[in-house]
Amino acid sequence: MKPFMLPKGFLLGAATAATQIEGGDKNNNWYDWCTRGKIRDGTSSLRANDHWNRYKEDIGLMKQLHIKVYRMGLEWSRIEPEKGQFSPAAIEHYRDEIKTLLRAGIRPLVTLHHFTHPLWLCREGEFENASVVQYFERYVRYVVERLGDLVSEYITINEPNVYVGNGYFFGSWPPGKKSLRLMVKVYKNMTLCHIAAYKAIHEVRRKMKFPGKTMVGVANHVCIFVPYDRRSPLDRIAAAVARLVLQDSVVAMMTRGEVPLPLRPFIHMKRGDYYDFIGVNYYQRRAMHFRGFKDDVLPDVPKNDLGWEIYPEGLEMLCRKYYRRYRVPIWITENGTCDNTDSFRARYIADHLAAVKRAADGGAKVERYYHWSIIDNFEWAEGESARFGLIYCDYETQRRTVKKSGRIYGEICEAGGVTEEIAVEIENA
Ligand code: FCB
């Protein structure tokens, strides 16, 4: 492990999503999904980290780890529990949470939709119904009018390709459907939601003269696709198709409203520039088989506890690629690993940050890194059993314990890089 420093002004922090940590909300699509026995270990989002009641303690821990930026989600179903009925109490709660962050010297980046939404929207057909654009915009305006004085940076939608892929192709996440027709519809409506929200956030903050530079973008789930067999032309085609269809064309729609050629007869939208940064959520490299268009993991590569390949070089490649293409700051809005015994997380972080540093040295404007996640949390279909946290959570007692990787990451955040001492610690970890 070679020591290195990140560029001056680079900001390090952590990310979470409301439903994965807050606990206590029954009014959203994911809690409903949990009650249908869909979670591998039988747990549910109802317990999670009880962060709704413990956010002060958690922010204290973030401060202890020298976190400078924090990506947090809002639970739409708490803010608008019934269609058109908003909850001032929920907003007050989030205001208090955000003020606590600011007092701790932590800058918030707020996600408006992270896979979950209110049950009333489910009854209305979710993102399949074109009216969602109007509903989403109304919710976003309500939020930004009330939080916009404290928050200038927003992610409108988290990982549209994961939402659509799992919810409408594999059917493994809510709403559990398998339909190409609906996939196209939902992509279209999600893009229109993003564009409407992008404009609304800028407009509200400008009109209300809120301080700070407004920054709005999407958190894109991007990985490296390679052919499983490099000598197979068919596998190579599969990798190229996956890259284009599952990834780059989604980013193109969500940034500039560019609809990929085969979808142009079905989707019309106005091109523009609907992005102030590119959010990169990066976890792994995937190897594609042409047969069955299946993704796999190359033989003999390092993997995490969920079997995802650990491939730090991919992060450098993606930062360079998206900076070259879009010329706006790149924020790593998620990167982390499932390591239930905390045996390789510290190394994982250092290797990925070194990749970020190489990308920055090569000219890519990479400005931030949000580690997924500050604390073990409810990992969607995996439930509580997949641990991604820098802090250990005993879900029964809700006791939090900073892990070894958390301590080391805290040192990295404080130093702005991996010093010689930290490098030795990682070697010995
Ligand atoms: C991402 C999700 C995030 C978390 C990580 C492990 O795809 O955005 O909520 O579950 O994976």
Residues whose N, C-alpha, C, O or C-beta is under 5 A from the ligand:
A	BS01	FCB	A17 E159
